[in-house]
Amino acid sequence: MSKKNDLISELNPSLVILRDNKAKWYLPETRRDGYRNLHKINRYGLLFRSDLVLKLKIKKNKKIGKNLLLKKMINQKSFCSLIVGNGQNILYEKYAKDFPSNQPQTIMSITKMFINLFVGELIKSKSINLNKKISYYLPKIGSGYSGAKVQDVLNMNIVNDYTEDYTKAYSSSFQHEPVGGWRLPNAANKYLSQEQYLNTIKSFKNRSLKNNSEYAFYKSANTDVIGLIVEKVSGRPLRDWVLSVVESAGFEDALYIASDRYGMPWMSGGGCLITRDFLRMGLLFARKGKGVGNRNVGSRSFLNQTIKKVGPKYMNLSKNKYLYYSNSTMVSGNMIGHSGYGGQFLAINLKTGNVASFFSVLETKSATKESYKVDMINMLANIVNEKY
């Protein structure tokens, strides 16, 4: 005879939706704390550490601190940290009073840059053709991706019914979050894997996937679709690809990254790093994939191609100056990088080798502000484009 279950439970208070279709950690008044604890808040995740650590030494350059946009940005309430480096030297390092140097924070969408390294390797081994359609590699994918070229998905250059507008509380990107454990699921998608979710994305009725505008249609799901292809084409679990980056970059702490319920890393966003490891990530790109211990990831030629043959415009930085979306990165001139939702950016100049990593947390309702983002990116572009 079975006993009645009289155990009392409640929905996890960190993950239950409170208002504006957001969980507690996402709300403006708790976002600063949420961003630095996301690696403990998300329901599923992986932790990767490197056996070898890239040694860094402090070699301050006073010129950097005189940058006017830098002075403006580090005095913002949102500021957390800024670090600039080249080679194995730290040229500038600044932290907010409430942000210690060993504090992990989410880099959000900057994890998308890892996909550039993975795809570069697959091109180098002739394992992937960017002109093939997604359905060639993923036969079960839905109509939202099946007819699109891999290259266009890499470049955020397709149109489908997945939306990512942070000013709209019910955009698809928010509904995607239960897959990676950032919020509690509803009954219908309680146990969806990343692949199962992506297969549900559809095209607009009676409309092709072709982007007829000159601007990118930013969709985090695009990156996860490419992540699926990386895993299936290579025969290597995506977690092994991520570990190879961690061990090549030589992180001193760890990369904390969300996954789906079944352990597949969530490549479109949510990795967490300490500030110096955020710099080390950028330095790996500056070295074009050359890692510690004679390791290598990515492809030098693919990175060069990424800045030479850019995709659609992502945003306007100033008069006649644009940031473009290209091969899972953002590009302007010789600068390659990526933004992270809520106030993060990683910038690398592939010619100078300069890297600048910026952590902040915007406390606006939508965690966005266009003028702030423009200032942030222009500041970092100015810094990495200089010669020191």
N, C-alpha and C positions, 0 to 999 in steps of 0.2 A: 504494500500500500504506500503510494507516494505522499509525501508531506507537501502541504501548501507552501509556496515560496513566499516567505514574509520578509525577505531582505529589502530594505529601502534604498533606492538609488535616485540620482538626479542627473540631468544632462551636464556634461563637463562645462563648468562655468567659463573656461577660457575659450571654448569653441562654439558655444551656442550663439545663435544670431540674436543680437540685442536690439539694434535699430539700424536703419538705412541699409538693410541687408548685409550687415557686417558683424563679425564677432568682436569680443571685447578688445583683443590685441590690436585690432585694425582701427578702432575709433580714435579721433584726434587727441582726446585727453589721455589716452593710454598707449598711443602708437609708439612714442619714443621708447617706452619700456618694452613694448611688444616686439619691436624690430630687433632689439638686442637680446631677446629671449626666444626668438622664433624657433631656434634649434631645439628648444625644450618644450615648445608649445605644440608644434605640428605632431599629428598622431603617429605618422610613420616617417622614418628617416634612416640615413646611413651616415657613418662617421669614418673618414679616411685620414690616416696620418702617414707621413713619409718617414722612411728609414734615414734618409740623408736630408740635412737642412742647409739651404743656401745661406751662407754667412753674409751678413750685411755690416757695413761700418759707416759711422757718421762722418760725413765730409760736407759740412754746411756751406751753402752758397747764399750769401746775403742778398744777391740780386733778386732772388725769387720772392722774398718777403716784401719787396718794394712794389710788386705788382698791384695796381689799384683795384682791379676786380677781386684779387685775392683778399685784400684788406676788407673789401665790402662783404665777401662771402663768409669769412671766418668770424665776422661780427654778427652774423645772423643768429637768431634764436635757435634755428634749426640745425646749426653746425654741430658736427660730432668730431670729425678728424680729416686731416689732409696730409698726405705724404707724397714726396717727390723723390725719385731715384733714377740712377743711371748705372748700368753695370752692376756692381755690388755695393754701390755707395748710396747712402741716404743723404739727399741734398737739402731736404726741408722736411720737418715733421712738427705737426701742431695738433693738439687735442683740446676738446672742450673740457671744462672743469669737471663735468659729470661723466666723462668718457675716458676710462683708463686705457692704457696702451694694449692690455691683454684682453680687452672686451670684444667678443665676437659680435658682429652685426650682419644682418642679411644684405647680400648684394643684389637681391631680387633678380631682375632679368639679365643681369650681367653673366649669369651662368650660361646664357645662350651662346656666348663666345666659345665655349668648349666645343660646340658642334662644328665650328670652323676647323678646329684641329682634327677632329674625327673624320670629317668629310675630306679634308686635305690628304690624310693618310690613305683613305679608300680610293681617291683619284690617283694617287701615286702608285698604288698597287693595281690600278685598272680594274677595281672591283665595283665601281659605280660610274654611271653615265648621267651627268646632270641634265641631259636633254631627254632622258626617258621620262615617261609619265609615272606618277606615284603608284598607280595601279600595277605597273610592271613589277614593282618590288613588294607592294602590299595589295594583293588581289582582293582582300576583304574590306578595304577602305571604302567609306561612304562616298556619295556623290560630291561632297564638299571638297574632296581632294583627288578623286580617281583620275580625272582628266587633266590635272595640272602637271607641268614639268617640275622635276626636282629643283631645277635652278630657280624657277619663279617662287616656289615655296621657301627656299633659302633666302630669297630677296624680299620677302613680304610683299609679293607682287601678284597676289590673287585676290579674288572676291568670292566670299561664300557667306553662309548665315551665322558664322561665329563672329561675335562682336567683342571689341575690347575698348570700351569708352568708359574711363574711370569716373566720369561725371554722372554716369547712369548706373544706379545701384544694381540693376538686374542684367547687366551685360553678361555675355556668355563666359567671359573670363572669370567672373565671380562664381558662376554655376559650375565651373570646371574645378574649383578648389577642393571639394570633398574628395576627389580622386587622390590628391596629394596630402590630405589630412589637415588642411588649413581651416576647415569648418566641418560641422557635423553634416552627414548626408541626409537626404530624405529617403523614404522607404524604397523609392523606385531605383535609386542608384547607390544603395547601401554598400555593395561589394564590387563596384565597377573597377576593373583594371584600367590602366592608362590606354591600352590598346582598345578595349571595349568602348571606352568613352569616345576616343577619336573616330572610331568607326561609325558613330552616330551623327557626326557632323555632315550636314547636307548643303547642297548648292541652293541658290535662290531659284524658285520655279521659273522656267522659261528664260533662264539667263546663264550665260557661260561663266566660267571662272576667270576669264581674262580681265585684267585691270586696264581700263581705258584712260586712266588719269596718269599724271606724271608723279603722283605721290604714292608712297607705300601705304598699304592697308595692314597695319600692325596687328598680328594675331599670335598670341603665345602658343596656341595649338600647333601652328606651323612648325615650330622648333621641336615639339614632341613627336610630330609625324616623322621628321627627319631622324630623330633619335631612334624611333622604331626601325627605320630603314637601316641605320648604322648597325643595330644589333642583328637584324636578320641577314644582311648582306655579309657581314664579317663572321657570323657564327660565334661571336664573343659577347657575353653579357655586357650590357651598357655600364654596369657597375665596374667592370674591369677597365673599360675605356676611361672612366672618371678617375679611377685609382692611378692609371698611368700618367695622367696630368698632374695629380697631387705629388707623385713621386718624382716627376720631372721638374716641377716648380720648386720642390724642396721646402714645403711649408713647415714652419716650426710648431705651429699649433695643429689645427685640423680643419678640413673642409667638412662642415655639417651640411648635408643636403637632404631635402625631403624626397620621399619616394611614394609610389603607389602602395596599396595594401600588400602587394606581392613582391616588393623589393626593387622595382624598376625606378632608377633615379628620375626625378622630375627636372628635366633639362631646361625647361622654359623659365624657371625662376625659383628662388628660395634658398640658394646656397648661403652659408654663413661663414665669414672669415674674420680674423683679427686684422687690424690695419696693416701691419707689416706683411702679412700673408696676402693681403689684397694687392700690395705693391709687388710681391713675388709673382703673383699671377700675371700682372702686367709685364714684368721683366721677362717672363717666359715667352710672351709674344714678341717683345723687343728683340729677343735672341732668335726669333722665328722658329721656335720649337726646340732649340737646343737645351737639354736639361742637365741637371746635376748627375754625376756618376756616368757620364757619357751616354745618357739616355736622350732619346729624341721623340717628339710627338709632333703631329701635324705635318705640314709641307711648306717649305720656304717659297716654292714657286706659286703655291695656291694663295698664300698670304700676299705675295707681290701682285698676283692677279686680282685679288680682292680690292686693292686700292687703285688699280689701273682701270678695271672694267666694273664700275659701280652700278648698282641697281637704281631703283626709283628714289626720288627725294623723300627724306624723312621729316626734316623741318628746316626752316629758314633761320640762319644764325645772325645774319646782317645783310646789308644790301649786296645782292649777287653772290652771297656765300651760303652754301647749303650743307647740311649733314645728309648723307645718302645711306640707304640700307643696302648692304652688300655681303652676301655669304655669311649670314648670321652675325654680322657686326655692323657698326655705324662708322662711316668714313667721311673725312673732310680733308682733302689734300693727302699729305703723308700721315695724317693722324687716323688711327683705327681705335675703336673702343666700343662702349655700350653704356646706355643709361639703365638705371634701376628704379623701379616704381617707388616714389616717395622721396627722392632726393639723393641718388647715388650715381656716380659716373666713374668709369675707368678709361683713361686716355693713354695711348701709346703712340709715339712718333717712330715709325719704322726706319726713318733715315737717321735721326739724332740719337735714337735709343732711349730718349727720355720717357719716363712713366710718371703719371700723376693719378692718385686714387683719392676719391672724395666720398666721405660718408656724411650724410645729414638726414634729418627726418622732418619733412614738411607736415605741419599740423593743420593744414586746410581740410575741409570736409572731404574732398576727393583725393587728398594726398598729392595733388598736382597744382602747378602754377606755371604757366608758359613762360612768363618773363623771368622767373627764378631759374627755370631749366636752361633758358638761353644764356643767362649770366654765368651759370655753373659751367656749361660746356665751353663757352668762349674763354672763361678764365683758364680752364684746363688746357684748351688748345693753345692759348698764348704761352703757357708755361712749357708744354712739351715741344713746342716749335722753336723755342729759343736754343741757343748754343751756350753751354756753361763750361 
